[in-house]
Amino acid sequence: MNTPKTQSVGTISEAQTVPESGAEDRVAAFFGRYGRHLALLQATVATCGSLFMSEALGWPPCVLCWYQRILMYPLVVLILVGILRRDHGLHLYVLPLSLFGACVSLYHYLLVKTDWLPPPPCVDGIPCTVDYLDILGFINVPFMALTAFLIISFLMGATAVSEPADSDESPSLRDGQALAAYAIIVLVAVAFIGWGMVI
C-alpha cells in the first residue's frame, strides 16, 4: 500500500528536478557559446569609451586612469585572439588583468567618493581625485571602469566553468565565431567615432 505512494513521490521529485537541471544546462551552454563574445563587447566598449572621453570630450586621464587603461586595452586583443584560436584557457590570462583592474578601479572610486584612503602622489598633471562625471551621485568614470572589469571577470569565470560549445570545431579566421568578434569591434568603434564626430 505504501509502495505506490513512495514511487509517485519519487516520480514527482524527479520531474521537479529536470527543469532546474535543464535551466542550468541552458545557462552553461549560453556562457560557453557567448561568454567570450560578451566579454569582448564589454572590453571594446570600455576601451572606446575611455578614448572617447579623452579625445572627443577633452577629459585628460589621471595617473590611476592610465593604470586602468593599461589593464583594459590589452583585454580587447587577448579576448579577440582567444576567440579566434578557440582557446578554452582564455580565462587564465584575462582574469588576472580584469581582477587587478577592478582593484585599481575600486581604489580610485573610493579615493574620489570617500576620505577613507590617503591620496596617491599624483603630483604631475591631473589630480586623481578629479571627478569629470557624476550621475545619480555615485556613477563616475572609475565606477564605470570598475563595472566593466567586474563584468569581464564574471563572463570569463562563467565561461571557464561552462562546457565549451565548439570543442569539436577547428579554429578558422572566417567562421561564425570569428566574424562575430570582428563585427563587435568594428561596430563599437564606428559607433564611438560617429558619436565623436557629431559632438
N, C-alpha and C positions, 0 to 999 in steps of 0.2 A: 504494500500500500504506500509506503514512504518512498519507494524507489522511483516511481514516475515523477513525483514532485521534485526529487533531487535532480533528475535528468532535465526537467523543464527549467529549473532554476539555473542549472549549468548551461543550458542552451541559451537562456536569456542573457546570462553574463557574457557568454561568448559573443553573442550578437551585439552587445553593447560595446565590447572592446574592438570589434572590427572597424567601425567608423573612425575611432580615435587613431588606430594604427594606420588606416588609410590616409587620414589627415596628416599625420606625421610623415608618412612616405611622400605625400604631395609637397609638403613644405621642404623636406630634404631634397626632393627632385628639383624644386624651383631654385633653391640656392645652389645646388650642384650645377644647374644649367645656366642660371642668370646672375649668380652672385658676383662673379668676376667682372661681368659687364657693368653691373650696377656700381661696383667699386671704381671701375674706370670712369664711369659717368661722374661720380662724385669727385674724384681726383681732378678730372678735367674742368669741371665747373669751378672748383676751388682755385685751381691754377689760373684759369682765365679770369675769374673774379678778382683775384689779387692783382693781376696785371691791369685789369680794367680800373681798379681803384687808384693805382699809382700812375698809370699812363693817361687814362681818359679823365678821371676826376682830379688828378693832380695831388693825391694824398701821398706824400713821401713816407716810405716804411721806416719804422724804428729798428733798432738792433734786434729785438725779440721777434719782430715781424720777419726780418731776414732769416732768423733761425728757423721759423716756421716754414718759410718758403723753401729753404734748403731741404727740409724734410718732406715737403709736399710735392715739389716739382718732379723729383725722380720717380714718384709713385706712378705718374702717368706712363712713363716709359717702361717701368718694371711690370706694371699690370698689363700693358699692351703686349709686351714681349711674352709674358706668361700666357696670355690668351692665344697668341699666335703659335706658341710651342706646345700648347695644351699641357702646361706644366702643373701637375697636381700638387707640387710643393711650393706653389706661388706664395702661400701664406707665410712660409718660413722666412722670406726676405722682405715681405711687405709689412707684416705685423710689427717687427722692431721699429721701423720708421714711423708707422702710424701711431703706435702706442707712445713712443718718445715724443712725437709731435703733439699728441694730446696732453702730455705732461707739461710741455713748454707752453701750450695754449692756455691750459688751466692756470699755470703760474702767471701768465700775462693777464688773464682775465681778473684774477684775484688782485693783482697789482693795481689794475685800473679801477676796480669797483670797491675795493676794501683798503683798509690801512693795516691789515694783518701782517704784511710782509715788508721787510726793508726794501727800499727802492734799489734797483740794479745800477751799476755805474755807467749809465747811458750818458756820458759826458759830451759826446760828439753827435751833432745832427739832431734828429727828432727825439724828444724825451719818450721813454717807454710808457709813460702814463697818459699820453695824449689820447683823446677819445674822439675820433672822427665821426662816429656814428653812435646814436643812442635811440633804439627803438623799444618802446614799452618799458623803458627803464632798465633793461637787462641785456638786450641784444646789441652787441657791438662787434667790431672786427675780430677780436680774439675769441668771442663766443662763437662766431660763425666758423672760425678755423677749428675750434675745439669740436664743434658738432661734426664738421667734415671728417676730422681724424677719427672720431668715435664711430661714425657710420662706416667708414672704410674698414676699421678694425672689426666691427661686428660682422660685416659682409665677408671679410676674409676668414674670420673664425667660423662662421656658418658654412662657408664653402669648404673649409678644411674638414669639418665633421660630416659633411654630406657626401653621398655617393656620387662620384663624377658621372655625368650623363654621357660623356663622349670618350669613354675609356677604350673602346674598340676602334675608334677612328684615328687615322694618321693625320698629323698636322699638315695644313695647307694654308698658303697665304691668300687663297681666293675662295675659301669655303664660307659658309654662312656665319660661323663664329668670327672669323677674321673680318668679313665685310661689316658685320655689326659693330665691331670695335673701331674700324676706320670711320664708320658713319657717326659714331658717338663723338669722336674727336673733331671731325670736320664740322658737324652741325653746331656743337657748342662753341667752337672757335668762330665760326661765321656769325653766330648769334651775338657774341660779345663784340666782335669787330663792327657789325652793323649797328649795335647799340652805341658803341663809342663814336661812330661817325654821325649818328643822329644828335648826340649830345655835343 
